[in-house]
Amino acid sequence: MFVRAERALLGRMVRYLVEQGVRQFLDLGFGVPSVGHVHEIAYGIDPACRVVYVDTDLGVVAHSRDLLARHEQVAVVDADVRDPHRVLDAPQTRRLLDLDEPTAVLLIATLQHIPDADDPALMVASYRDALCSGSYLAISHYGPDESLLSGLKLFDQMRLGARLDVTVRDRESVAVLFAGLELVAPGIVPVVLWRPDPDDDLGHHPERHSIYTGLGRKP
């Protein structure tokens, strides 16, 4: 359910951003760009859109490059999103994105994998500061949720191997990450309540989706 909700959110946010005139996207920690990912959504509205995906998993990067090889306006960067300078200075990023033009930085289901010790607020601020006025930053983040925490505890008890560390943050902690940005209405809300599509049944039970999301615009 969480995956479906965040995939639907990604579609709504990308469509909104293209409608606002954004044609450049930096997707941080994307995973494999499967059906319905950023470039497909954006291209469906304007083929002039350009997308840079960033991930540190070498298997994901290699597979993604194979999948996207025919797309001249899409690139994949092998880098840790916690190193903004490396991401922004990568040849692929510099070739496709002009940060003097409005750009959208997407952190969808990414920051919960960055612990407080790595200072996610500082990391986000570094990306924000590199953007020009009129750019956007999107975040979705797991909030405190009993079913999620129980699932992680069960995973550990079953000793199924290493799992990704998850840091949950409440709405107030997520709000801090938007410092210096103007929140787009409706602000920071459960994922299914961010500009929901009228026909999307996910929005009928927002209490089942303990994921906060928001979109900030740089003034």
C-alpha positions in Angstrom: 0.0 0.0 0.0 2.8 2.4 0.9 4.6 1.7 -2.5 1.4 2.3 -4.4 0.6 5.5 -2.6 4.1 6.9 -3.2 4.1 6.0 -6.8 0.7 7.7 -7.3 2.2 10.8 -5.4 5.2 10.9 -7.8 2.9 11.0 -10.8 0.8 13.9 -9.3 3.9 15.9 -8.3 5.7 15.5 -11.6 2.5 16.5 -13.5 2.1 19.5 -11.3 5.7 20.6 -11.7 5.6 20.4 -15.5 2.4 22.5 -15.4 4.4 25.1 -13.4 7.0 25.3 -16.2 9.6 22.9 -14.7 11.5 20.9 -17.3 14.4 19.6 -15.3 14.3 16.9 -12.6 16.9 15.6 -10.2 15.6 12.4 -8.6 17.7 11.4 -5.6 17.7 7.7 -4.5 15.3 6.6 -7.2 15.8 2.8 -7.4 15.2 1.2 -10.8 13.2 3.6 -13.1 10.4 1.3 -14.0 7.0 2.0 -15.6 5.5 5.3 -14.4 8.8 6.8 -13.3 9.7 10.5 -13.6 11.0 10.6 -17.2 7.9 8.7 -18.5 5.5 11.0 -16.7 7.3 14.2 -17.7 7.9 13.1 -21.3 4.2 12.4 -21.6 3.5 16.1 -21.1 6.6 17.7 -22.7 9.3 15.6 -24.5 11.7 18.5 -23.8 12.0 17.5 -20.1 15.4 16.3 -18.8 15.9 13.9 -15.9 18.9 12.9 -13.9 18.6 9.9 -11.6 21.0 9.4 -8.7 21.7 6.2 -6.7 24.6 4.6 -4.9 23.7 1.0 -5.6 26.0 -0.2 -8.4 23.5 -2.9 -9.5 20.7 -0.4 -9.7 22.9 2.1 -11.6 24.1 -0.5 -14.2 20.6 -1.9 -14.8 19.1 1.6 -15.1 21.7 2.7 -17.6 20.9 -0.3 -19.7 17.2 0.5 -19.5 17.7 4.2 -20.3 20.4 4.0 -22.9 18.2 5.2 -25.8 17.0 8.3 -23.9 19.4 11.2 -24.6 17.7 13.5 -22.1 18.0 11.1 -19.2 21.1 10.2 -17.3 22.0 8.1 -14.3 24.6 9.2 -11.7 26.5 6.8 -9.5 26.8 8.9 -6.3 25.7 9.0 -2.7 22.9 11.6 -2.3 24.5 12.7 1.0 27.3 14.2 -1.1 25.5 17.1 -2.9 28.6 18.5 -4.5 29.5 15.2 -6.1 25.9 14.8 -7.4 25.7 18.3 -8.8 29.2 18.3 -10.2 28.8 15.0 -12.0 29.3 15.2 -15.7 25.9 13.8 -16.4 24.2 16.4 -14.2 26.1 19.2 -15.7 25.4 18.1 -19.2 21.6 17.8 -18.7 20.7 20.3 -16.0 21.1 24.0 -16.0 20.7 25.1 -12.4 20.1 28.7 -13.5 16.7 27.4 -14.8 13.9 26.1 -12.6 14.7 22.5 -11.4 12.8 20.1 -9.2 14.8 18.0 -6.7 12.8 14.9 -5.7 13.4 13.1 -2.4 10.6 10.6 -2.6 11.0 7.8 0.0 14.7 8.7 0.4 15.3 10.6 3.6 14.0 7.9 5.9 17.2 6.0 5.0 19.4 8.9 6.2 19.9 8.9 10.0 20.0 12.0 12.1 23.8 11.5 12.5 24.2 12.4 8.8 22.3 15.7 9.2 19.6 15.3 6.5 18.5 19.0 7.1 22.0 20.2 6.1 22.0 17.9 3.1 18.6 19.2 1.9 19.8 22.8 2.4 22.8 22.2 0.2 20.6 21.1 -2.7 18.2 24.0 -2.0 21.0 26.5 -2.0 22.2 25.3 -5.4 18.8 25.9 -7.1 17.6 29.1 -8.6 14.5 31.0 -7.7 11.4 29.2 -9.0 12.8 25.8 -8.4 11.1 23.1 -6.2 12.0 20.4 -3.7 9.7 17.5 -3.0 9.9 15.2 0.0 8.0 12.1 1.2 8.9 10.6 4.5 7.7 7.8 6.8 6.2 9.0 10.0 5.7 7.1 13.2 3.6 4.1 12.4 2.9 1.1 14.6 2.5 -1.4 11.7 5.7 -0.3 10.1 7.7 -0.5 13.3 6.2 -3.9 14.1 7.1 -5.1 10.7 10.7 -4.0 11.1 10.9 -5.6 14.5 9.5 -8.9 13.1 12.1 -8.7 10.3 14.9 -8.5 12.8 13.5 -11.3 14.9 13.3 -13.6 11.9 17.0 -12.9 11.1 16.3 -12.7 7.4 19.5 -10.8 6.8 20.5 -7.1 6.6 17.7 -4.6 6.0 17.8 -1.0 5.2 17.8 1.2 8.3 14.7 3.4 8.6 14.4 6.6 10.6 10.9 7.7 11.0 10.2 11.4 11.6 7.0 13.2 12.6 5.4 16.0 10.7 7.2 18.7 12.6 10.6 17.1 11.8 9.7 16.9 8.1 8.7 20.6 8.2 12.2 21.5 9.3 13.5 20.1 6.0 11.6 22.7 4.0 13.4 25.7 5.7 13.8 28.6 3.2 11.1 27.3 0.9 7.5 28.3 0.4 5.2 25.3 0.8 2.8 24.6 -2.0 -0.8 24.0 -0.9 -1.9 21.9 0.9 1.4 22.0 2.7 2.8 18.9 4.6 0.1 16.3 4.6 -0.4 12.5 4.5 0.8 11.3 1.1 -2.7 10.5 -0.2 -4.0 14.0 0.6 -1.5 15.9 -1.5 -3.6 17.1 -4.4 -5.4 13.7 -4.8 -6.9 12.6 -8.1 -10.7 12.5 -7.9 -10.8 8.9 -9.0 -8.0 7.7 -6.7 -9.4 5.4 -4.0 -6.3 5.7 -1.9 -7.5 9.0 -0.6 -10.5 7.4 1.1 -8.4 6.2 4.1 -5.6 8.7 4.8 -5.1 7.3 8.3 -3.7 4.1 6.7 -0.8 6.0 5.1 1.6 7.2 7.7 3.8 9.0 5.2 4.1 12.8 5.2 4.8 14.7 2.0 5.2 18.2 0.8 6.5 20.4 -2.1 8.4 23.5 -1.5 9.2 26.3 -3.9 12.3 28.5 -3.7 11.3 32.1 -3.7 
